[in-house]
Amino acid sequence: MSILFSPFTIRGMTLKNRIMMSPMGTVAADEHGCLSEWQFIHYGARAVGQAGLIIIEVTAVEERGADPGSLGLWNDSQMDKLSELIRIIKRQGAKVGVQLGHAGRKKETGLGLSSSGLPFRGRRTEALNVAGILEIVKAFGRAAYRAKQAGVDVIELHAAHGYLINDFLSPLTNVREDHYGGSHENRYRFLGEIIDSVREVWEGPLFVRVSANEYEEGGNGIEDHLIFASYMKKQGVDLIDASSGGVTDRKPEVFPGYQVRYAQAIRQQGQLPTAAVGLITTGKQAEDILREGSADLIAVGRALMRDPYWPRTAAEQLGETIPEPNSYRGLWFPRGYTEGG
């Protein structure tokens, strides 16, 4: 059997395959930050499609960190909707994660919060004081508790793409002169306190998505993230989801698998499991990444947007069959055609 369709166990949780649906924003939540009917269909289809792990899109830990259409997890009504979706997904054999985050300076409506008060695309932001930082740290813990009550299998922290946690990690945006700015250790402090807050209520697998290259002189690169990875490993983070960019508007050179090297470096040098993401579109490409030891999971985003049954497509490309949903039995993989079939 291919590695892509082999089980993977992490902190006592076993996935049926190595395919992880990357958290991809749909901006389709209702006006209360609750899952909409459309999102139930969207995520349910990918569960039927046999993804091993579905990470629900970034979910704000407080209302100040959400824009219209964003999911939230700052109240129990949002938790109840999440619980309903999780039950549906799990009945299809998939595991479920939720990505917790805060829009920070990239908030599109109202005043964005930031580490240092630097503007974003000409919009003013408000620098958090220490009391404000600690309140958001607690908000992550409260959201993690609600995620646990809803029945998630994985919690991922969104520390990438220029959002609030990444805003603290990056020397491009964090110019504080207190113990939350300056050195690697200080810039990491906000994320470290969030991890501690989450770990107070969550014993299961904990992932962190990072921007391993900020594509800007003076910004974080892979060597910086190897330092951050060493801190995360000590705190009990189980896997790093290695993305890149988003702190500034500078675009990287994009090609198939362009971010895999970051997952490989963190896995091999940082000695932490990783998920590889970034224009991974075929089963063979995913299989090669796993066989080369570059990652433990394959995070599929846009390909799964285009094809909710991408795992079936990947299996066919690898010459394999995988379990079919009962209602589709005998229809997913060619077995000849019958009259009317």
C-alpha positions in Angstrom: 0.0 0.0 0.0 1.1 3.6 -0.6 2.2 5.7 2.3 -0.5 8.2 1.5 -3.2 5.7 2.3 -1.5 4.2 5.3 -2.7 5.1 8.8 -0.9 7.7 10.9 -1.0 7.9 14.7 -0.2 11.0 16.7 -0.7 11.5 20.4 -3.0 8.5 20.5 -5.2 9.6 17.5 -5.1 7.5 14.4 -6.0 8.8 11.0 -7.1 6.4 8.3 -4.8 8.0 5.7 -2.3 10.9 5.5 -4.6 13.3 3.7 -5.4 16.4 5.7 -7.9 19.0 4.4 -6.0 22.3 4.8 -8.0 25.0 6.6 -9.4 27.0 3.7 -11.5 30.1 4.5 -15.0 30.0 2.9 -16.2 33.3 4.6 -19.6 31.7 4.7 -20.5 31.8 8.4 -23.8 33.4 9.5 -24.1 36.8 11.1 -23.4 35.3 14.5 -20.2 33.5 13.5 -21.9 30.1 13.5 -21.6 27.5 10.8 -24.0 27.9 7.9 -25.9 25.2 6.1 -23.6 25.7 3.1 -20.6 24.9 5.3 -22.2 21.7 6.5 -22.5 20.6 2.9 -19.0 21.8 2.1 -17.3 20.0 4.9 -19.6 17.0 4.7 -18.7 16.4 1.1 -15.0 16.2 1.9 -15.7 13.7 4.7 -17.7 11.6 2.2 -14.7 12.0 -0.1 -12.5 10.1 2.4 -10.1 12.8 3.7 -8.4 11.4 6.8 -8.4 14.7 8.7 -10.5 17.7 8.0 -9.3 21.0 9.6 -12.1 23.5 9.8 -11.2 26.9 8.6 -9.8 29.6 10.9 -12.2 30.1 13.8 -11.8 33.4 15.8 -11.4 33.1 19.5 -13.0 36.5 20.1 -15.3 38.8 18.2 -12.6 41.5 17.8 -10.6 38.9 15.8 -13.3 38.1 13.3 -14.7 39.7 10.1 -18.2 39.2 8.7 -18.4 35.6 7.4 -15.8 34.4 9.8 -16.4 31.4 12.1 -16.2 32.1 15.8 -15.9 30.1 19.0 -16.4 32.7 21.7 -19.8 31.6 22.7 -21.8 28.4 23.3 -24.1 28.8 20.3 -21.1 28.6 18.0 -19.9 25.6 19.9 -23.2 23.8 19.5 -23.2 24.2 15.7 -19.6 23.0 15.6 -20.6 19.9 17.6 -23.3 19.1 15.1 -20.9 19.3 12.2 -18.3 17.2 14.0 -20.8 14.4 14.5 -21.7 14.4 10.8 -18.0 14.3 9.7 -17.0 11.6 12.2 -19.9 9.3 11.0 -18.1 9.3 7.6 -14.8 8.0 9.2 -12.8 11.2 9.2 -11.2 12.9 12.1 -11.9 16.6 12.7 -9.7 19.6 13.7 -10.4 23.2 14.2 -8.0 26.0 13.5 -8.1 28.7 16.2 -6.9 32.2 15.3 -7.3 35.9 15.6 -7.3 38.3 12.6 -5.2 40.9 14.4 -3.9 43.7 12.1 -5.4 42.0 9.0 -9.0 42.4 10.3 -10.9 44.0 7.4 -13.6 45.8 9.4 -13.1 48.0 12.4 -9.9 48.6 14.2 -7.3 45.8 13.9 -5.2 44.7 16.9 -1.5 44.3 16.6 1.8 43.8 18.5 3.1 47.3 17.7 0.5 49.5 16.2 2.0 49.5 12.7 -0.5 50.2 10.0 -1.7 47.5 7.5 -2.3 48.5 4.0 -2.8 52.1 5.2 -5.3 51.1 7.9 -4.5 52.1 11.5 -4.1 49.3 14.1 -4.1 49.4 17.9 -1.1 48.0 19.8 -2.0 45.6 22.5 -0.9 46.4 26.0 0.1 43.6 28.3 -3.4 43.3 29.8 -4.8 43.1 26.4 -2.3 40.4 25.4 -3.2 38.3 28.4 -7.0 38.6 27.7 -6.4 37.2 24.2 -4.3 34.4 25.6 -7.2 33.5 27.9 -9.6 33.7 24.9 -7.6 31.0 23.1 -7.9 28.8 26.2 -11.6 29.3 26.4 -12.0 28.6 22.6 -9.9 25.4 23.0 -12.2 24.3 25.8 -15.3 24.8 23.7 -13.6 23.0 20.8 -12.9 20.1 23.2 -16.6 20.1 24.3 -17.7 20.1 20.7 -15.7 16.9 20.1 -12.7 17.9 18.0 -9.8 15.5 17.5 -7.2 18.1 16.7 -6.6 21.8 17.6 -4.5 23.8 15.3 -3.2 27.3 16.1 -3.0 29.8 13.3 0.4 31.4 13.7 0.9 32.1 10.0 0.1 34.6 7.2 0.4 37.8 9.1 -2.4 37.3 11.5 -2.1 38.2 15.2 0.2 35.4 16.4 2.4 35.8 13.3 2.4 39.5 13.9 4.1 38.9 17.2 6.5 36.3 15.8 7.7 38.5 12.9 10.5 41.1 13.3 8.9 43.0 10.4 5.8 43.8 12.4 6.9 43.3 16.1 9.0 46.3 17.1 8.0 46.2 20.8 10.6 47.1 23.4 9.2 45.0 26.3 9.4 41.3 27.0 7.1 40.5 24.0 9.5 42.0 21.4 13.1 41.8 20.3 14.7 38.4 20.6 13.3 35.1 19.3 12.4 34.1 22.8 10.5 37.4 23.4 8.7 37.4 20.0 7.7 33.8 20.7 6.3 34.6 24.1 2.8 35.4 23.0 2.5 32.1 21.1 4.1 30.2 24.0 1.6 31.6 26.4 -1.3 30.7 24.1 0.1 27.1 23.9 0.2 26.9 27.7 -3.4 28.3 27.9 -4.6 25.7 25.4 -2.7 22.9 27.0 -4.4 23.6 30.3 -7.7 22.4 28.8 -6.6 20.2 25.8 -4.7 17.0 26.1 -5.1 15.9 22.4 -3.0 16.5 19.3 -2.0 20.2 19.0 -0.8 21.5 15.6 0.6 24.9 14.8 0.6 26.5 11.3 3.5 28.8 10.6 4.8 31.0 7.9 8.3 29.4 7.6 9.5 32.1 5.1 8.2 35.7 5.1 9.9 36.4 1.7 11.1 39.8 2.9 14.6 41.0 4.0 14.7 41.1 7.8 11.8 38.8 8.1 11.6 35.3 9.5 13.0 32.4 7.5 13.4 28.7 8.0 16.3 29.1 10.5 14.1 31.3 12.7 11.4 28.7 12.5 13.7 26.0 13.5 14.3 28.0 16.7 10.6 28.5 17.2 10.1 24.7 16.5 12.5 23.9 19.3 10.4 26.0 21.7 7.2 24.3 20.5 8.6 20.9 20.9 9.4 21.6 24.5 5.8 22.8 25.0 4.3 19.6 23.6 3.2 20.8 20.2 2.7 17.6 18.1 3.0 18.8 14.5 3.9 21.9 12.5 1.9 22.8 9.5 4.5 24.5 7.3 3.1 27.3 5.2 4.7 30.6 4.2 4.1 34.3 3.3 1.3 36.6 4.2 3.2 39.0 6.5 3.7 41.5 3.7 2.2 41.6 0.2 5.3 40.3 -1.4 4.5 37.1 -3.4 6.8 34.1 -3.5 7.7 32.2 -6.7 5.0 29.6 -6.8 5.5 26.1 -8.3 4.2 22.6 -7.4 5.3 21.7 -3.8 7.1 25.1 -3.3 6.7 25.0 0.5 7.6 21.3 1.0 11.2 22.2 1.8 10.1 24.0 4.9 8.2 20.9 6.2 11.2 18.8 5.4 13.6 21.1 7.3 11.4 21.2 10.4 10.8 17.4 10.3 14.4 16.4 9.7 16.3 19.1 11.6 13.7 20.1 14.2 12.6 16.5 14.8 8.9 17.3 14.8 6.2 15.8 12.6 5.1 18.1 9.8 2.3 18.6 7.3 3.4 19.7 3.8 1.2 22.2 2.0 1.3 24.3 -1.2 0.3 23.2 -4.7 0.2 19.5 -4.0 -2.3 18.3 -6.6 -1.6 14.7 -7.5 -1.4 11.4 -5.7 2.0 10.7 -7.1 3.3 14.1 -5.9 1.9 13.5 -2.4 3.3 10.0 -2.3 6.8 11.2 -3.3 6.8 13.8 -0.6 6.0 11.2 2.0 8.5 8.6 0.7 11.3 11.3 0.7 10.6 11.8 4.4 9.7 15.4 3.9 6.4 15.3 5.8 4.0 13.1 7.8 0.8 14.5 6.4 -0.2 16.1 3.1 -2.3 19.2 3.6 -4.5 19.6 0.5 -6.3 22.9 0.0 -7.2 24.1 -3.5 -7.2 20.6 -5.0 -9.9 19.6 -2.5 -11.8 22.8 -3.2 -12.0 21.7 -6.9 -12.6 18.0 -6.2 -14.2 17.0 -2.9 -13.3 13.4 -3.8 -9.7 14.1 -4.3 -8.6 11.1 -2.2 -10.4 8.9 -4.7 -8.7 10.7 -7.5 -5.3 10.3 -5.8 -5.9 6.6 -5.2 -6.7 6.0 -8.8 -3.5 7.9 -9.9 -1.5 5.5 -7.6 -3.2 2.4 -8.9 -5.1 1.8 -5.7 -8.6 1.5 -4.5 -9.8 2.8 -1.1 -13.0 2.1 0.8 -16.0 3.6 -0.9 -19.0 5.2 0.9 -21.7 2.6 1.1 -24.0 4.5 -1.2 -21.3 4.7 -3.9 -20.1 1.1 -3.6 -19.0 -0.2 -6.9 -19.2 3.2 -8.6 -16.0 4.9 -7.6 -13.5 2.6 -9.3 -14.0 1.2 -12.8 -15.3 -2.4 -12.8 -16.9 -2.4 -16.2 -20.3 -1.0 -17.1 -23.7 -2.5 -16.9 -26.8 -1.4 -18.9 -27.9 1.9 -17.6 -24.7 2.2 -15.4 
